[in-house]
Amino acid sequence: MARKPNYRFARLERERSKAARKAERAKLKAERAELRRQEKSGQVVEDGASDDAAADLGSGNAVAEGDGDGAGEEDTALP
């Protein structure tokens, strides 16, 4: 005999997992915001992983600022 589905339990499990995902995203967002605040105020970042992430962000901004003509060096080298 097949067992009766427990819809209430399944719904509660979905809601719990959704809440956990939202909490994790909020935590990451708060950490990123704090990192930006520290960089803006000129404080030194202590976490080594955060330094790598900040370096990646910094290099992307330098490329975006360029000379403003819209053509990068990579684009002109293509045949």
N, CA, C and O atoms as a Tripos MOL2 file, in Angstrom:
@<TRIPOS>MOLECULE
protein
  316   315    79     0     0
PROTEIN
NO_CHARGES

@<TRIPOS>ATOM
      1 N           0.8360   -1.1640    0.0000 N.3       1 MET1
      2 CA          0.0000    0.0000    0.0000 C.3       1 MET1
      3 C           0.8980    1.2490    0.0000 C.2       1 MET1
      4 O           1.8660    1.3280    0.7570 O.2       1 MET1
      5 N           0.5740    2.1840   -0.8260 N.am      2 ALA2
      6 CA          1.3560    3.4080   -0.9400 C.3       2 ALA2
      7 C           1.0970    4.2980    0.2710 C.2       2 ALA2
      8 O          -0.0030    4.3350    0.8210 O.2       2 ALA2
      9 N           2.1300    5.0000    0.6580 N.am      3 ARG3
     10 CA          1.9410    5.8840    1.8140 C.3       3 ARG3
     11 C           1.3420    7.2200    1.3760 C.2       3 ARG3
     12 O           1.4780    7.6490    0.2300 O.2       3 ARG3
     13 N           0.6980    7.8360    2.3070 N.am      4 LYS4
     14 CA          0.0160    9.1000    2.0550 C.3       4 LYS4
     15 C           1.0600   10.2270    2.0030 C.2       4 LYS4
     16 O           1.9060   10.3010    2.8950 O.2       4 LYS4
     17 N           1.0310   11.1080    0.9890 N.am      5 PRO5
     18 CA          1.9960   12.2090    0.9200 C.3       5 PRO5
     19 C           1.7550   13.2380    2.0240 C.2       5 PRO5
     20 O           0.6150   13.5480    2.3710 O.2       5 PRO5
     21 N           2.8340   13.7460    2.5530 N.am      6 ASN6
     22 CA          2.7640   14.7350    3.6280 C.3       6 ASN6
     23 C           3.0900   16.1050    3.0310 C.2       6 ASN6
     24 O           4.2300   16.5650    3.0980 O.2       6 ASN6
     25 N           2.0890   16.7440    2.4550 N.am      7 TYR7
     26 CA          2.2820   18.0140    1.7700 C.3       7 TYR7
     27 C           2.7710   19.1170    2.7100 C.2       7 TYR7
     28 O           3.5960   19.9450    2.3250 O.2       7 TYR7
     29 N           2.2700   19.1250    3.9190 N.am      8 ARG8
     30 CA          2.6570   20.1580    4.8820 C.3       8 ARG8
     31 C           4.1510   20.0700    5.1850 C.2       8 ARG8
     32 O           4.8440   21.0870    5.2020 O.2       8 ARG8
     33 N           4.6470   18.8490    5.4260 N.am      9 PHE9
     34 CA          6.0620   18.6570    5.7160 C.3       9 PHE9
     35 C           6.9190   19.0870    4.5230 C.2       9 PHE9
     36 O           7.9330   19.7620    4.6970 O.2       9 PHE9
     37 N           6.5180   18.7020    3.3320 N.am     10 ALA10
     38 CA          7.2760   19.0630    2.1290 C.3      10 ALA10
     39 C           7.3310   20.5870    1.9590 C.2      10 ALA10
     40 O           8.3790   21.1430    1.6280 O.2      10 ALA10
     41 N           6.2120   21.2460    2.1850 N.am     11 ARG11
     42 CA          6.1710   22.7000    2.0680 C.3      11 ARG11
     43 C           7.0790   23.3540    3.1020 C.2      11 ARG11
     44 O           7.8170   24.2840    2.7750 O.2      11 ARG11
     45 N           7.0350   22.8770    4.3490 N.am     12 LEU12
     46 CA          7.8880   23.4280    5.3980 C.3      12 LEU12
     47 C           9.3710   23.2300    5.0760 C.2      12 LEU12
     48 O          10.1810   24.1200    5.3340 O.2      12 LEU12
     49 N           9.7320   22.0790    4.5170 N.am     13 GLU13
     50 CA         11.1180   21.8310    4.1220 C.3      13 GLU13
     51 C          11.5500   22.7900    3.0240 C.2      13 GLU13
     52 O          12.6650   23.3100    3.0640 O.2      13 GLU13
     53 N          10.6870   23.0320    2.0460 N.am     14 ARG14
     54 CA         11.0010   23.9940    0.9750 C.3      14 ARG14
     55 C          11.1940   25.3880    1.5470 C.2      14 ARG14
     56 O          12.1240   26.0980    1.1650 O.2      14 ARG14
     57 N          10.3150   25.7810    2.4640 N.am     15 GLU15
     58 CA         10.4120   27.1130    3.0720 C.3      15 GLU15
     59 C          11.6840   27.2500    3.9040 C.2      15 GLU15
     60 O          12.3160   28.3070    3.8970 O.2      15 GLU15
     61 N          12.0700   26.1770    4.6310 N.am     16 ARG16
     62 CA         13.2940   26.2070    5.4240 C.3      16 ARG16
     63 C          14.5220   26.3560    4.5330 C.2      16 ARG16
     64 O          15.4200   27.1430    4.8310 O.2      16 ARG16
     65 N          14.5580   25.5970    3.4380 N.am     17 SER17
     66 CA         15.7200   25.6840    2.5580 C.3      17 SER17
     67 C          15.7790   27.0470    1.8740 C.2      17 SER17
     68 O          16.8660   27.5870    1.6660 O.2      17 SER17
     69 N          14.6260   27.6070    1.5240 N.am     18 LYS18
     70 CA         14.5830   28.9350    0.9140 C.3      18 LYS18
     71 C          15.0870   29.9910    1.9010 C.2      18 LYS18
     72 O          15.8400   30.8900    1.5240 O.2      18 LYS18
     73 N          14.6720   29.8800    3.1540 N.am     19 ALA19
     74 CA         15.1110   30.8300    4.1780 C.3      19 ALA19
     75 C          16.6180   30.7160    4.4040 C.2      19 ALA19
     76 O          17.2870   31.7270    4.6170 O.2      19 ALA19
     77 N          17.1530   29.5040    4.3620 N.am     20 ALA20
     78 CA         18.5890   29.3100    4.5370 C.3      20 ALA20
     79 C          19.3590   29.9400    3.3790 C.2      20 ALA20
     80 O          20.3960   30.5680    3.5950 O.2      20 ALA20
     81 N          18.8630   29.7760    2.1590 N.am     21 ARG21
     82 CA         19.5130   30.3900    0.9930 C.3      21 ARG21
     83 C          19.4830   31.9110    1.0980 C.2      21 ARG21
     84 O          20.4810   32.5770    0.8240 O.2      21 ARG21
     85 N          18.3400   32.4560    1.4930 N.am     22 LYS22
     86 CA         18.2200   33.9140    1.6300 C.3      22 LYS22
     87 C          19.1670   34.4450    2.7060 C.2      22 LYS22
     88 O          19.7800   35.4980    2.5310 O.2      22 LYS22
     89 N          19.2850   33.7180    3.8150 N.am     23 ALA23
     90 CA         20.1690   34.1470    4.8910 C.3      23 ALA23
     91 C          21.6230   34.1290    4.4330 C.2      23 ALA23
     92 O          22.3870   35.0370    4.7590 O.2      23 ALA23
     93 N          22.0070   33.1130    3.6860 N.am     24 GLU24
     94 CA         23.3750   33.0230    3.1730 C.3      24 GLU24
     95 C          23.6670   34.1760    2.2170 C.2      24 GLU24
     96 O          24.7350   34.7850    2.2860 O.2      24 GLU24
     97 N          22.7300   34.4760    1.3310 N.am     25 ARG25
     98 CA         22.9050   35.5990    0.4000 C.3      25 ARG25
     99 C          23.0100   36.9250    1.1550 C.2      25 ARG25
    100 O          23.8400   37.7700    0.8200 O.2      25 ARG25
    101 N          22.1720   37.1020    2.1640 N.am     26 ALA26
    102 CA         22.2080   38.3410    2.9440 C.3      26 ALA26
    103 C          23.5430   38.4760    3.6720 C.2      26 ALA26
    104 O          24.0930   39.5730    3.7650 O.2      26 ALA26
    105 N          24.0630   37.3670    4.1850 N.am     27 LYS27
    106 CA         25.3470   37.3860    4.8790 C.3      27 LYS27
    107 C          26.4630   37.7850    3.9090 C.2      27 LYS27
    108 O          27.2980   38.6240    4.2470 O.2      27 LYS27
    109 N          26.4860   37.2020    2.7220 N.am     28 LEU28
    110 CA         27.5030   37.5420    1.7330 C.3      28 LEU28
    111 C          27.3910   38.9950    1.3000 C.2      28 LEU28
    112 O          28.3990   39.6780    1.1240 O.2      28 LEU28
    113 N          26.1640   39.4620    1.1300 N.am     29 LYS29
    114 CA         25.9450   40.8550    0.7260 C.3      29 LYS29
    115 C          26.4490   41.8090    1.8030 C.2      29 LYS29
    116 O          27.0650   42.8280    1.4890 O.2      29 LYS29
    117 N          26.1930   41.4880    3.0710 N.am     30 ALA30
    118 CA         26.6540   42.3280    4.1710 C.3      30 ALA30
    119 C          28.1790   42.3310    4.2490 C.2      30 ALA30
    120 O          28.7830   43.3710    4.5140 O.2      30 ALA30
    121 N          28.8100   41.1700    4.0190 N.am     31 GLU31
    122 CA         30.2690   41.1000    4.0390 C.3      31 GLU31
    123 C          30.8670   41.9410    2.9160 C.2      31 GLU31
    124 O          31.8490   42.6510    3.1290 O.2      31 GLU31
    125 N          30.2820   41.8670    1.7230 N.am     32 ARG32
    126 CA         30.7760   42.6660    0.6030 C.3      32 ARG32
    127 C          30.6060   44.1570    0.8810 C.2      32 ARG32
    128 O          31.4890   44.9540    0.5630 O.2      32 ARG32
    129 N          29.4840   44.5320    1.4680 N.am     33 ALA33
    130 CA         29.2370   45.9340    1.7790 C.3      33 ALA33
    131 C          30.2630   46.4320    2.8030 C.2      33 ALA33
    132 O          30.7760   47.5440    2.6780 O.2      33 ALA33
    133 N          30.5560   45.6220    3.7990 N.am     34 GLU34
    134 CA         31.5430   45.9940    4.8090 C.3      34 GLU34
    135 C          32.9220   46.1460    4.1760 C.2      34 GLU34
    136 O          33.6650   47.0650    4.5180 O.2      34 GLU34
    137 N          33.2620   45.2560    3.2630 N.am     35 LEU35
    138 CA         34.5460   45.3390    2.5670 C.3      35 LEU35
    139 C          34.6440   46.6440    1.7820 C.2      35 LEU35
    140 O          35.6780   47.3120    1.8050 O.2      35 LEU35
    141 N          33.5680   47.0020    1.0900 N.am     36 ARG36
    142 CA         33.5630   48.2540    0.3320 C.3      36 ARG36
    143 C          33.6990   49.4570    1.2590 C.2      36 ARG36
    144 O          34.4180   50.4060    0.9440 O.2      36 ARG36
    145 N          33.0130   49.4240    2.4010 N.am     37 ARG37
    146 CA         33.1090   50.5260    3.3590 C.3      37 ARG37
    147 C          34.5360   50.6770    3.8670 C.2      37 ARG37
    148 O          35.0390   51.7930    3.9930 O.2      37 ARG37
    149 N          35.1920   49.5460    4.1600 N.am     38 GLN38
    150 CA         36.5660   49.5840    4.6520 C.3      38 GLN38
    151 C          37.5030   50.1300    3.5800 C.2      38 GLN38
    152 O          38.3850   50.9350    3.8800 O.2      38 GLN38
    153 N          37.3190   49.7010    2.3380 N.am     39 GLU39
    154 CA         38.1810   50.1830    1.2630 C.3      39 GLU39
    155 C          37.9730   51.6730    1.0230 C.2      39 GLU39
    156 O          38.9300   52.4020    0.7610 O.2      39 GLU39
    157 N          36.7360   52.1220    1.1120 N.am     40 LYS40
    158 CA         36.4440   53.5380    0.9180 C.3      40 LYS40
    159 C          37.0930   54.3950    1.9900 C.2      40 LYS40
    160 O          37.6050   55.4770    1.7020 O.2      40 LYS40
    161 N          37.0730   53.9120    3.2210 N.am     41 SER41
    162 CA         37.6340   54.6950    4.3250 C.3      41 SER41
    163 C          39.1450   54.5680    4.4030 C.2      41 SER41
    164 O          39.7820   55.2520    5.2040 O.2      41 SER41
    165 N          39.7350   53.6950    3.5770 N.am     42 GLY42
    166 CA         41.1830   53.5580    3.5370 C.3      42 GLY42
    167 C          41.7430   52.5950    4.5510 C.2      42 GLY42
    168 O          42.9530   52.5760    4.7740 O.2      42 GLY42
    169 N          40.8970   51.7920    5.1750 N.am     43 GLN43
    170 CA         41.3730   50.8160    6.1390 C.3      43 GLN43
    171 C          41.9810   49.6350    5.4010 C.2      43 GLN43
    172 O          41.6110   49.3390    4.2650 O.2      43 GLN43
    173 N          42.9160   48.9640    6.0580 N.am     44 VAL44
    174 CA         43.5650   47.7940    5.4730 C.3      44 VAL44
    175 C          42.6550   46.5840    5.6540 C.2      44 VAL44
    176 O          42.0870   46.3830    6.7270 O.2      44 VAL44
    177 N          42.5190   45.7750    4.5970 N.am     45 VAL45
    178 CA         41.7210   44.5610    4.6590 C.3      45 VAL45
    179 C          42.5980   43.4530    5.2090 C.2      45 VAL45
    180 O          43.6990   43.2290    4.7070 O.2      45 VAL45
    181 N          42.1210   42.7460    6.2460 N.am     46 GLU46
    182 CA         42.9270   41.7330    6.9170 C.3      46 GLU46
    183 C          42.7810   40.3530    6.3040 C.2      46 GLU46
    184 O          43.7240   39.5630    6.3710 O.2      46 GLU46
    185 N          41.6660   40.0340    5.7220 N.am     47 ASP47
    186 CA         41.4060   38.6990    5.1970 C.3      47 ASP47
    187 C          42.1190   38.5210    3.8660 C.2      47 ASP47
    188 O          41.9610   39.3470    2.9670 O.2      47 ASP47
    189 N          42.9070   37.4510    3.7250 N.am     48 GLY48
    190 CA         43.6570   37.2050    2.4970 C.3      48 GLY48
    191 C          42.7580   36.9560    1.3110 C.2      48 GLY48
    192 O          43.0650   37.4160    0.2110 O.2      48 GLY48
    193 N          41.6480   36.2400    1.4920 N.am     49 ALA49
    194 CA         40.7290   35.9630    0.3890 C.3      49 ALA49
    195 C          40.0710   37.2520   -0.0780 C.2      49 ALA49
    196 O          39.8190   37.4180   -1.2720 O.2      49 ALA49
    197 N          39.7940   38.1510    0.8300 N.am     50 SER50
    198 CA         39.1830   39.4150    0.4540 C.3      50 SER50
    199 C          40.1470   40.2600   -0.3620 C.2      50 SER50
    200 O          39.7220   41.0080   -1.2430 O.2      50 SER50
    201 N          41.4540   40.1510   -0.0780 N.am     51 ASP51
    202 CA         42.4460   40.8870   -0.8490 C.3      51 ASP51
    203 C          42.4080   40.4500   -2.3010 C.2      51 ASP51
    204 O          42.4710   41.2830   -3.2060 O.2      51 ASP51
    205 N          42.3040   39.1420   -2.5300 N.am     52 ASP52
    206 CA         42.2410   38.6380   -3.8970 C.3      52 ASP52
    207 C          41.0080   39.1570   -4.6050 C.2      52 ASP52
    208 O          41.0810   39.5520   -5.7690 O.2      52 ASP52
    209 N          39.8770   39.1610   -3.9180 N.am     53 ALA53
    210 CA         38.6390   39.6440   -4.5190 C.3      53 ALA53
    211 C          38.7350   41.1370   -4.8050 C.2      53 ALA53
    212 O          38.2630   41.6000   -5.8430 O.2      53 ALA53
    213 N          39.3380   41.8890   -3.9030 N.am     54 ALA54
    214 CA         39.4890   43.3250   -4.1120 C.3      54 ALA54
    215 C          40.4370   43.5950   -5.2750 C.2      54 ALA54
    216 O          40.2250   44.5300   -6.0460 O.2      54 ALA54
    217 N          41.4890   42.7730   -5.4040 N.am     55 ALA55
    218 CA         42.4330   42.9500   -6.5050 C.3      55 ALA55
    219 C          41.7460   42.6800   -7.8380 C.2      55 ALA55
    220 O          41.9800   43.3860   -8.8200 O.2      55 ALA55
    221 N          40.8970   41.6540   -7.8680 N.am     56 ASP56
    222 CA         40.1620   41.3530   -9.0940 C.3      56 ASP56
    223 C          39.2410   42.4990   -9.4690 C.2      56 ASP56
    224 O          39.1330   42.8520  -10.6430 O.2      56 ASP56
    225 N          38.5780   43.0800   -8.4860 N.am     57 LEU57
    226 CA         37.6970   44.2020   -8.7570 C.3      57 LEU57
    227 C          38.4860   45.3970   -9.2450 C.2      57 LEU57
    228 O          38.0600   46.0900  -10.1690 O.2      57 LEU57
    229 N          39.6280   45.6440   -8.6360 N.am     58 GLY58
    230 CA         40.4540   46.7790   -9.0070 C.3      58 GLY58
    231 C          40.9680   46.6540  -10.4330 C.2      58 GLY58
    232 O          40.9820   47.6430  -11.1660 O.2      58 GLY58
    233 N          41.3920   45.4560  -10.8460 N.am     59 SER59
    234 CA         41.9140   45.2930  -12.1990 C.3      59 SER59
    235 C          40.8020   45.4690  -13.2230 C.2      59 SER59
    236 O          41.0510   45.9810  -14.3150 O.2      59 SER59
    237 N          39.5860   45.0570  -12.8970 N.am     60 GLY60
    238 CA         38.4720   45.2320  -13.8210 C.3      60 GLY60
    239 C          38.1310   46.6910  -14.0250 C.2      60 GLY60
    240 O          37.7670   47.0910  -15.1310 O.2      60 GLY60
    241 N          38.2410   47.4980  -12.9770 N.am     61 ASN61
    242 CA         37.9580   48.9200  -13.0910 C.3      61 ASN61
    243 C          39.0110   49.6220  -13.9300 C.2      61 ASN61
    244 O          38.6870   50.5440  -14.6790 O.2      61 ASN61
    245 N          40.2700   49.2000  -13.8190 N.am     62 ALA62
    246 CA         41.3350   49.8360  -14.5760 C.3      62 ALA62
    247 C          41.1270   49.6020  -16.0660 C.2      62 ALA62
    248 O          41.3790   50.5000  -16.8700 O.2      62 ALA62
    249 N          40.6720   48.4130  -16.4490 N.am     63 VAL63
    250 CA         40.4180   48.1120  -17.8510 C.3      63 VAL63
    251 C          39.2430   48.9340  -18.3510 C.2      63 VAL63
    252 O          39.2610   49.4270  -19.4790 O.2      63 VAL63
    253 N          38.2260   49.0840  -17.5210 N.am     64 ALA64
    254 CA         37.0280   49.8060  -17.9350 C.3      64 ALA64
    255 C          37.3060   51.2880  -18.1220 C.2      64 ALA64
    256 O          36.6410   51.9390  -18.9280 O.2      64 ALA64
    257 N          38.2800   51.8400  -17.3900 N.am     65 GLU65
    258 CA         38.5330   53.2660  -17.4810 C.3      65 GLU65
    259 C          39.2660   53.6250  -18.7620 C.2      65 GLU65
    260 O          39.0140   54.6980  -19.3090 O.2      65 GLU65
    261 N          40.1570   52.7890  -19.2680 N.am     66 GLY66
    262 CA         40.8350   52.9280  -20.5550 C.3      66 GLY66
    263 C          40.9860   54.3450  -21.0740 C.2      66 GLY66
    264 O          40.9040   55.3080  -20.3120 O.2      66 GLY66
    265 N          41.2100   54.4690  -22.3950 N.am     67 ASP67
    266 CA         41.3830   55.7930  -22.9730 C.3      67 ASP67
    267 C          40.0810   56.3610  -23.5170 C.2      67 ASP67
    268 O          40.0560   57.5070  -23.9670 O.2      67 ASP67
    269 N          39.0060   55.5940  -23.4890 N.am     68 GLY68
    270 CA         37.7000   56.1260  -23.8160 C.3      68 GLY68
    271 C          37.2840   56.0120  -25.2680 C.2      68 GLY68
    272 O          36.1690   56.4050  -25.6080 O.2      68 GLY68
    273 N          38.1620   55.4740  -26.1640 N.am     69 ASP69
    274 CA         37.7550   55.3880  -27.5620 C.3      69 ASP69
    275 C          36.9280   54.1380  -27.8470 C.2      69 ASP69
    276 O          36.3800   53.9970  -28.9410 O.2      69 ASP69
    277 N          36.8330   53.2330  -26.8790 N.am     70 GLY70
    278 CA         35.9870   52.0610  -27.0200 C.3      70 GLY70
    279 C          36.6950   50.8820  -27.6480 C.2      70 GLY70
    280 O          36.1900   49.7640  -27.5540 O.2      70 GLY70
    281 N          37.8460   51.0720  -28.2880 N.am     71 ALA71
    282 CA         38.5780   49.9670  -28.8910 C.3      71 ALA71
    283 C          39.7580   49.6170  -28.0110 C.2      71 ALA71
    284 O          40.6280   50.4510  -27.7610 O.2      71 ALA71
    285 N          39.7850   48.3850  -27.5450 N.am     72 GLY72
    286 CA         40.9000   47.9430  -26.7250 C.3      72 GLY72
    287 C          42.0420   47.4610  -27.5950 C.2      72 GLY72
    288 O          41.8790   47.3090  -28.8050 O.2      72 GLY72
    289 N          43.1910   47.2180  -26.9950 N.am     73 GLU73
    290 CA         44.3390   46.7380  -27.7490 C.3      73 GLU73
    291 C          44.0640   45.3620  -28.3240 C.2      73 GLU73
    292 O          44.5560   45.0340  -29.4030 O.2      73 GLU73
    293 N          43.2750   44.5420  -27.6110 N.am     74 GLU74
    294 CA         42.9630   43.2030  -28.0960 C.3      74 GLU74
    295 C          42.1230   43.2820  -29.3630 C.2      74 GLU74
    296 O          42.2850   42.4570  -30.2630 O.2      74 GLU74
    297 N          41.2390   44.2520  -29.4460 N.am     75 ASP75
    298 CA         40.3440   44.3680  -30.5970 C.3      75 ASP75
    299 C          41.1110   44.7470  -31.8600 C.2      75 ASP75
    300 O          40.7680   44.2680  -32.9400 O.2      75 ASP75
    301 N          42.1170   45.5770  -31.7620 N.am     76 THR76
    302 CA         42.8490   46.0370  -32.9410 C.3      76 THR76
    303 C          43.7700   44.9520  -33.4760 C.2      76 THR76
    304 O          44.1270   45.0000  -34.6530 O.2      76 THR76
    305 N          44.1750   43.9670  -32.6620 N.am     77 ALA77
    306 CA         45.0920   42.9170  -33.0950 C.3      77 ALA77
    307 C          44.3690   41.8320  -33.8900 C.2      77 ALA77
    308 O          45.0290   41.0410  -34.5640 O.2      77 ALA77
    309 N          43.0700   41.7680  -33.8370 N.am     78 LEU78
    310 CA         42.3270   40.7300  -34.5570 C.3      78 LEU78
    311 C          42.3370   40.9940  -36.0560 C.2      78 LEU78
    312 O          42.2750   42.1530  -36.4640 O.2      78 LEU78
    313 N          42.4140   39.9420  -36.9050 N.am     79 PRO79
    314 CA         42.4270   40.1280  -38.3660 C.3      79 PRO79
    315 C          41.0950   40.5760  -38.9200 C.2      79 PRO79
    316 O          40.9630   40.7710  -40.1290 O.2      79 PRO79
@<TRIPOS>BOND
     1     1     2 1
     2     2     3 1
     3     3     4 2
     4     3     5 am
     5     5     6 1
     6     6     7 1
     7     7     8 2
     8     7     9 am
     9     9    10 1
    10    10    11 1
    11    11    12 2
    12    11    13 am
    13    13    14 1
    14    14    15 1
    15    15    16 2
    16    15    17 am
    17    17    18 1
    18    18    19 1
    19    19    20 2
    20    19    21 am
    21    21    22 1
    22    22    23 1
    23    23    24 2
    24    23    25 am
    25    25    26 1
    26    26    27 1
    27    27    28 2
    28    27    29 am
    29    29    30 1
    30    30    31 1
    31    31    32 2
    32    31    33 am
    33    33    34 1
    34    34    35 1
    35    35    36 2
    36    35    37 am
    37    37    38 1
    38    38    39 1
    39    39    40 2
    40    39    41 am
    41    41    42 1
    42    42    43 1
    43    43    44 2
    44    43    45 am
    45    45    46 1
    46    46    47 1
    47    47    48 2
    48    47    49 am
    49    49    50 1
    50    50    51 1
    51    51    52 2
    52    51    53 am
    53    53    54 1
    54    54    55 1
    55    55    56 2
    56    55    57 am
    57    57    58 1
    58    58    59 1
    59    59    60 2
    60    59    61 am
    61    61    62 1
    62    62    63 1
    63    63    64 2
    64    63    65 am
    65    65    66 1
    66    66    67 1
    67    67    68 2
    68    67    69 am
    69    69    70 1
    70    70    71 1
    71    71    72 2
    72    71    73 am
    73    73    74 1
    74    74    75 1
    75    75    76 2
    76    75    77 am
    77    77    78 1
    78    78    79 1
    79    79    80 2
    80    79    81 am
    81    81    82 1
    82    82    83 1
    83    83    84 2
    84    83    85 am
    85    85    86 1
    86    86    87 1
    87    87    88 2
    88    87    89 am
    89    89    90 1
    90    90    91 1
    91    91    92 2
    92    91    93 am
    93    93    94 1
    94    94    95 1
    95    95    96 2
    96    95    97 am
    97    97    98 1
    98    98    99 1
    99    99   100 2
   100    99   101 am
   101   101   102 1
   102   102   103 1
   103   103   104 2
   104   103   105 am
   105   105   106 1
   106   106   107 1
   107   107   108 2
   108   107   109 am
   109   109   110 1
   110   110   111 1
   111   111   112 2
   112   111   113 am
   113   113   114 1
   114   114   115 1
   115   115   116 2
   116   115   117 am
   117   117   118 1
   118   118   119 1
   119   119   120 2
   120   119   121 am
   121   121   122 1
   122   122   123 1
   123   123   124 2
   124   123   125 am
   125   125   126 1
   126   126   127 1
   127   127   128 2
   128   127   129 am
   129   129   130 1
   130   130   131 1
   131   131   132 2
   132   131   133 am
   133   133   134 1
   134   134   135 1
   135   135   136 2
   136   135   137 am
   137   137   138 1
   138   138   139 1
   139   139   140 2
   140   139   141 am
   141   141   142 1
   142   142   143 1
   143   143   144 2
   144   143   145 am
   145   145   146 1
   146   146   147 1
   147   147   148 2
   148   147   149 am
   149   149   150 1
   150   150   151 1
   151   151   152 2
   152   151   153 am
   153   153   154 1
   154   154   155 1
   155   155   156 2
   156   155   157 am
   157   157   158 1
   158   158   159 1
   159   159   160 2
   160   159   161 am
   161   161   162 1
   162   162   163 1
   163   163   164 2
   164   163   165 am
   165   165   166 1
   166   166   167 1
   167   167   168 2
   168   167   169 am
   169   169   170 1
   170   170   171 1
   171   171   172 2
   172   171   173 am
   173   173   174 1
   174   174   175 1
   175   175   176 2
   176   175   177 am
   177   177   178 1
   178   178   179 1
   179   179   180 2
   180   179   181 am
   181   181   182 1
   182   182   183 1
   183   183   184 2
   184   183   185 am
   185   185   186 1
   186   186   187 1
   187   187   188 2
   188   187   189 am
   189   189   190 1
   190   190   191 1
   191   191   192 2
   192   191   193 am
   193   193   194 1
   194   194   195 1
   195   195   196 2
   196   195   197 am
   197   197   198 1
   198   198   199 1
   199   199   200 2
   200   199   201 am
   201   201   202 1
   202   202   203 1
   203   203   204 2
   204   203   205 am
   205   205   206 1
   206   206   207 1
   207   207   208 2
   208   207   209 am
   209   209   210 1
   210   210   211 1
   211   211   212 2
   212   211   213 am
   213   213   214 1
   214   214   215 1
   215   215   216 2
   216   215   217 am
   217   217   218 1
   218   218   219 1
   219   219   220 2
   220   219   221 am
   221   221   222 1
   222   222   223 1
   223   223   224 2
   224   223   225 am
   225   225   226 1
   226   226   227 1
   227   227   228 2
   228   227   229 am
   229   229   230 1
   230   230   231 1
   231   231   232 2
   232   231   233 am
   233   233   234 1
   234   234   235 1
   235   235   236 2
   236   235   237 am
   237   237   238 1
   238   238   239 1
   239   239   240 2
   240   239   241 am
   241   241   242 1
   242   242   243 1
   243   243   244 2
   244   243   245 am
   245   245   246 1
   246   246   247 1
   247   247   248 2
   248   247   249 am
   249   249   250 1
   250   250   251 1
   251   251   252 2
   252   251   253 am
   253   253   254 1
   254   254   255 1
   255   255   256 2
   256   255   257 am
   257   257   258 1
   258   258   259 1
   259   259   260 2
   260   259   261 am
   261   261   262 1
   262   262   263 1
   263   263   264 2
   264   263   265 am
   265   265   266 1
   266   266   267 1
   267   267   268 2
   268   267   269 am
   269   269   270 1
   270   270   271 1
   271   271   272 2
   272   271   273 am
   273   273   274 1
   274   274   275 1
   275   275   276 2
   276   275   277 am
   277   277   278 1
   278   278   279 1
   279   279   280 2
   280   279   281 am
   281   281   282 1
   282   282   283 1
   283   283   284 2
   284   283   285 am
   285   285   286 1
   286   286   287 1
   287   287   288 2
   288   287   289 am
   289   289   290 1
   290   290   291 1
   291   291   292 2
   292   291   293 am
   293   293   294 1
   294   294   295 1
   295   295   296 2
   296   295   297 am
   297   297   298 1
   298   298   299 1
   299   299   300 2
   300   299   301 am
   301   301   302 1
   302   302   303 1
   303   303   304 2
   304   303   305 am
   305   305   306 1
   306   306   307 1
   307   307   308 2
   308   307   309 am
   309   309   310 1
   310   310   311 1
   311   311   312 2
   312   311   313 am
   313   313   314 1
   314   314   315 1
   315   315   316 2
@<TRIPOS>SUBSTRUCTURE
     1 MET1         2 RESIDUE 1 A MET
     2 ALA2         6 RESIDUE 1 A ALA
     3 ARG3        10 RESIDUE 1 A ARG
     4 LYS4        14 RESIDUE 1 A LYS
     5 PRO5        18 RESIDUE 1 A PRO
     6 ASN6        22 RESIDUE 1 A ASN
     7 TYR7        26 RESIDUE 1 A TYR
     8 ARG8        30 RESIDUE 1 A ARG
     9 PHE9        34 RESIDUE 1 A PHE
    10 ALA10       38 RESIDUE 1 A ALA
    11 ARG11       42 RESIDUE 1 A ARG
    12 LEU12       46 RESIDUE 1 A LEU
    13 GLU13       50 RESIDUE 1 A GLU
    14 ARG14       54 RESIDUE 1 A ARG
    15 GLU15       58 RESIDUE 1 A GLU
    16 ARG16       62 RESIDUE 1 A ARG
    17 SER17       66 RESIDUE 1 A SER
    18 LYS18       70 RESIDUE 1 A LYS
    19 ALA19       74 RESIDUE 1 A ALA
    20 ALA20       78 RESIDUE 1 A ALA
    21 ARG21       82 RESIDUE 1 A ARG
    22 LYS22       86 RESIDUE 1 A LYS
    23 ALA23       90 RESIDUE 1 A ALA
    24 GLU24       94 RESIDUE 1 A GLU
    25 ARG25       98 RESIDUE 1 A ARG
    26 ALA26      102 RESIDUE 1 A ALA
    27 LYS27      106 RESIDUE 1 A LYS
    28 LEU28      110 RESIDUE 1 A LEU
    29 LYS29      114 RESIDUE 1 A LYS
    30 ALA30      118 RESIDUE 1 A ALA
    31 GLU31      122 RESIDUE 1 A GLU
    32 ARG32      126 RESIDUE 1 A ARG
    33 ALA33      130 RESIDUE 1 A ALA
    34 GLU34      134 RESIDUE 1 A GLU
    35 LEU35      138 RESIDUE 1 A LEU
    36 ARG36      142 RESIDUE 1 A ARG
    37 ARG37      146 RESIDUE 1 A ARG
    38 GLN38      150 RESIDUE 1 A GLN
    39 GLU39      154 RESIDUE 1 A GLU
    40 LYS40      158 RESIDUE 1 A LYS
    41 SER41      162 RESIDUE 1 A SER
    42 GLY42      166 RESIDUE 1 A GLY
    43 GLN43      170 RESIDUE 1 A GLN
    44 VAL44      174 RESIDUE 1 A VAL
    45 VAL45      178 RESIDUE 1 A VAL
    46 GLU46      182 RESIDUE 1 A GLU
    47 ASP47      186 RESIDUE 1 A ASP
    48 GLY48      190 RESIDUE 1 A GLY
    49 ALA49      194 RESIDUE 1 A ALA
    50 SER50      198 RESIDUE 1 A SER
    51 ASP51      202 RESIDUE 1 A ASP
    52 ASP52      206 RESIDUE 1 A ASP
    53 ALA53      210 RESIDUE 1 A ALA
    54 ALA54      214 RESIDUE 1 A ALA
    55 ALA55      218 RESIDUE 1 A ALA
    56 ASP56      222 RESIDUE 1 A ASP
    57 LEU57      226 RESIDUE 1 A LEU
    58 GLY58      230 RESIDUE 1 A GLY
    59 SER59      234 RESIDUE 1 A SER
    60 GLY60      238 RESIDUE 1 A GLY
    61 ASN61      242 RESIDUE 1 A ASN
    62 ALA62      246 RESIDUE 1 A ALA
    63 VAL63      250 RESIDUE 1 A VAL
    64 ALA64      254 RESIDUE 1 A ALA
    65 GLU65      258 RESIDUE 1 A GLU
    66 GLY66      262 RESIDUE 1 A GLY
    67 ASP67      266 RESIDUE 1 A ASP
    68 GLY68      270 RESIDUE 1 A GLY
    69 ASP69      274 RESIDUE 1 A ASP
    70 GLY70      278 RESIDUE 1 A GLY
    71 ALA71      282 RESIDUE 1 A ALA
    72 GLY72      286 RESIDUE 1 A GLY
    73 GLU73      290 RESIDUE 1 A GLU
    74 GLU74      294 RESIDUE 1 A GLU
    75 ASP75      298 RESIDUE 1 A ASP
    76 THR76      302 RESIDUE 1 A THR
    77 ALA77      306 RESIDUE 1 A ALA
    78 LEU78      310 RESIDUE 1 A LEU
    79 PRO79      314 RESIDUE 1 A PRO
